[in-house]
Amino acid sequence: MNAKQAAGYRAAEWVEDGMIVGLGTGSTAYYAIEKIGQRVAQGLKIKAIATSNASEELAKKYNIPLIRAAEVEHLDLAIDGADEVDANMALTKGGGGALLREKLVAINSERFIVIADHSKMVPHLGNFKLPIEIVPFCYEWAFGQLQRIYNVPIEMRTRDGELYITDNGNYIADASFGVISDPGKLSHELKAMTGVVEHGLFVDIAHTVVVGYEDGRTEVIEKK
Ligand SMILES: O=C(CO)[C@H](O)[C@H](O)COP(=O)(O)O
C-alpha cells in the first residue's frame, strides 16, 4: 500500500449501489478506479463517466459500465486527484491535462471527493505550475496576454517536442505563480479571458479530501 493507493481505495468506499460516478484522471485516481472495478466484479451496480480517454480505457478494462452525459442530469459522486490542496480545500489540478473534463464532472456532482497523497497538502496554491487550457486558434495571443497581465514565467506545455494537445483538442500553458494569495479572484480573471477555455484552479468545488500516507493511513477532511 502506498499513499496514493491508500487515498484512492478509501474514497472508493463512498461508492454505493445505483450511483452515477465521475472517474478522475491520474495516478491516484487510478487506484480509486481499480478499487471500484474490483467492487463491480463483486456485484456493485453503478454507472460512470470518465474524465479522460485514459480513465475511460481503465474503466472499460475493469468492466465499469459507462454512461453518456445525455442520459443523466447530474452525478452522485466524483472522485479525482489533485496537484495541490490548500488549507481551504481549493485545488490546483490539470497536471495530467484533463482539467476541463475534470471540472465539468466535479461541478456537476453532488459530492466531489479529492484524493491526494500527503505531499499535495500545501498552505497556499502556486508552487505547482497552474495549467491553463487555451484554444489552438491564435493561441499566441492568449499566451501573450497571460504573460503581459501576470508577468510570471509561463510556458506552453509540450510532449515529444510538439505542443501538448488535450483530449478536447486544445493546448495548455503552465504558469508559475509562486504563491496564489487569492485563488477565487485569479479563477474569475482567467475565466474571463477570451482564448482561455478553462484553468486548473478548483475553488469551492471540493466537498471532501482524503489524504493518504505511506503507512496506509488516511485522513478525511470535510468542507466546513
Ligand atoms: O488533475 C489531474 C489530471 O489532470 C490529476 O488529478 C492531478 O494531476 C494529480 O495527478 P496524480 O494523482 O497522478 O498525482
The ligand as an ORCA input file, in Angstrom:
! r2SCAN-3c Opt
* xyz 0 1
  O      -5.627     16.899    -12.388
  C      -5.184     15.830    -12.709
  C      -5.085     15.376    -14.102
  O      -5.479     16.382    -14.985
  C      -4.713     14.888    -11.657
  O      -5.755     14.632    -10.797
  C      -3.560     15.523    -10.930
  O      -2.568     15.882    -11.882
  C      -2.977     14.589     -9.877
  O      -2.377     13.522    -10.510
  P      -1.700     12.348     -9.706
  O      -2.768     11.671     -8.927
  O      -1.096     11.480    -10.782
  O      -0.632     12.931     -8.817
*
